[in-house]
Amino acid sequence: MIASGPDDRDRRTIPNNVNWMEAIKGDIKGLRVAWTPDWGYAQVDPEVREVCAKAAKVFADQLGCKLEQASPWTDDYFGQFFTIVLTETDLKGMRELVAKYGDRMQPHLVDAIKGTMTDTQITDAVVARKKCANQAWRFFRSYDLLLTPTIACTPFKQGIQGPETIEGKKAGPFQWIAFTYQFNMTGQPAATVPAGFTKDGLPVGLQIVGRHLDDATVLRAAAAYEAAAPWKDKWPPMLAQMGL
């Protein structure tokens, strides 16, 4: 079959040439923008919710977009996503690295590389990726952009896989990336922009996601948001207190 151009149902189709510097010019008035603080199921730090909700309102109040709260998913596909990662990894090479340097690697990664996968786990993951992508393109037939928090929690201590709790509840080691892996599965463009700071001066990001292959609109939206909510001259209180 010969296709006349990219199709939002096929993550493998090739995009048209885009002038990236020109893409950031212009406004985004009238775009249909969906916003979700949590997909409807994810644990999200209350401060992250608050900061990102205020940032999302900028799209309606200052940029002239039609903003609605909506989510393309009700299912968490992270388990299947991680199976796909392992399936598309050089396991033989990674296991050789574990044998040499396993004591320097993150324990969860070592366990995953040493583990095994059944044929059913692999095919289930492939089917889940197709389902995830189909739900996405159907959703983006109604919306031009999707806004989410970039990370589900505030920055945590170095040297740990993730916070033990989020929103006062026990969190899995990967709960903090609840908003990003889906777009590795669907192949959609996504950008993160500074949304603000927590009361402790920690940064919070807002994720802007576009239709498959529509990188230009994502870039234009990011530029428009940063113009409406400039941040480069803003410094977190914690740095001011340190005299930096």
N, C-alpha and C positions, 0 to 999 in steps of 0.2 A: 504494500500500500504506500502511495506517495502522499505526504502531507504538505500542505501549502505553507505551513509555518508552525510556530510553537503552539502547543495545546496545553491548557492548564490541567488536563487529566493525566498527562504523561510527564513525570519528573525528569525524564531523560532527553526531552526535546531541547534543541539548541536555541538560545535566545538570539534576537536580532542585535545588530551592532548598536551600542548606545554611547552617546557622547556624555561621559560621566560629569564633566564640569558644567555642561549645559543642563543636565538633569536636576541639579540642585536649585535652579532658578525657578521663580514663579510661586504662586500661592497654591493652597490646597482647599480653597473654599468649595463647599458643596460635596466633598468626598464623604462617603458613608464609612464611618469608623466604628468598629466594635471594641468594647473594653471589657475585660474580665479581671477581677482581682485574684481569682483562685481556681478557675476552670469549673467551679462548683463542687470541687472535691479536695483540693490541695490545702495543706496547712501553710499558712502565710503569717509572718510576723505582723502584729497590728500596726506598728509604725510604718512598715513597708506598704501595707494596704493604704494607709492614710496619705503618705507622700505620693504614691503613684496615682491615687484617685484624684488628688489635686492637679497633678500633671496632666492626667487624661482630660480634665475639664478645660484645660488650655485649648485643646483642639476644638471644643465647642464654643467657648466664650470668646476666644481671641482669633482663632484661625478659621471660623465659619464652617466647621464640619458638622455633619449630622451624627451625633454620638449616641450609641445605644449600648447597654450592657448585654453581652451575648457571648457564648462560648461554642466552639465547634465540637468539643469533646466532653463526654461524661465518663470516659474510661481512661485509666492510667496505663500507658503502654510501656512504661520504663523497663519492665522485666523482659519483654520481647525485644526492645531496643538494645539492651545489653547483650542479648543472645545474637542479634545481628552484628553487633560490634565484634564479638568473638568469632562469629562465622566468617567475617570478612577480614580477619586478622591473620597474620602469618604465625599461627600457633606454634608451629615447629620452631621457628626462630625465637619467638617469645619464651618458649619453654627452655631454650638454651640459655637465654638471658637470665631467667629465673634460677636456673641451676648455678649460674656464676654469681649473680648479684641479688638473689632473692631476699637476703637479709637487709638490703638497702631499699627495697621496694615496699609499697603500701601493701599491708597484709591482705586486704580484700582483693587486690589485683592479682596477687600471687595465688590465692585460693581459686579465683576464677580461671586463671590460665592453667592451673594444674587440674581443674575439674574436667568433666566430660559432658557432652550434650547428646541427647538422643535425636534420632531423625525426626521424631514428632515435635520436639522442642524447636528444631530448626524450621520445619515447615509451618508450624504455628506462628513463629516470628515473622516469616515471609508474608503469611496471610494477614497478620496484624498490621504490618507496614502498608499493605495495599488498602486495608480498611481505613487506617489513619489518613492516608493520602486522599482516598475517596471522600471521606468526611470533610477534609480540608477544602478540596476544590468546590464541593457543593456549597459550603459555608461562604467561600469567597465569591460566589456568584451574587451574593447579597451585600457584600462589604468590600470596600477597597483596601482597608487596613484593619489590623487587629492590634490592640494595645494590651500589654500585660506587664506586671513587674518582671524585671530581668532575673532577679534572684529572690527566692521565697523568704529569705531572712536577712538580717543585718550581717555585716562582715564578722567572721568568727576567728578564733585564735589560729595561728599558723601551726601546722603539724598534725591537724586532725582532719578526718575525712569530711566531717560535717557536724553541726551542733546536735547535741543529744535530744534537745527538745525544740519545737517550734510551736508558737501559739499556745504554750503551756502544755503541750502534748508530746509524748515520746515520738521522735522522728527517726525515720530510716536514714542510713548514711548518705543517700542520694536525694532526699526530699528537697534539699535546698536548690536543686536544679530542675524543679518540677515544670519550669516554663520554657526550657530551651531545647531539650532533646527531640521534641516532636518535629522540629523543623529540619533536623538532620534526617528524619525519616521521610519527610515530604519534599525536601529540597527547596524550601521557600526562603526568600531573602529576609533577613532580620537584622535590625540595627539596635544598639542600645545608646540611650542618651541620658545625661545626668538629670535626675528628677528632683533632687534635693538632699537634705541631710536629716538624720534622726536627731533627737534631743541631745544625744551624746556626740554629735558631730560626725557620725559615720555616713558615708555616701550611699545613696539608693539610686538604682537605675530603672528607667522605663524602657521596655522593649517595644519596638515598632516592627510589625510583620506585614509583608505584602503578599500579593498573589504570586504564584509560581512564575518565575521569570520577570516579575515586575520590579526589578531592583531600582529602576529610575524613580518610581513613585515613593519607595521607601527612603531613598536619599533626599528627595524633595521634601518629604514630610519631616525628616530629621532636621534638615536645614531650617524649615519654617518654624518648627518647635523651638529650636535653639535661638532663632531670632526673636521669638515671642517671649521666651523665658531664658535670657542670656545667663550664662553660668561661669564664663572663663575668668571673670573678675571676682568671683565669690570663693571664699575659703572657709572650710569647716571651722567651727569654734575651737576645736581641740588644737588646731594648728596656730590659731591666733593666741591661744593661751600659752603655747610653747614659744611664742615670739618668732615664728617662722613666716 
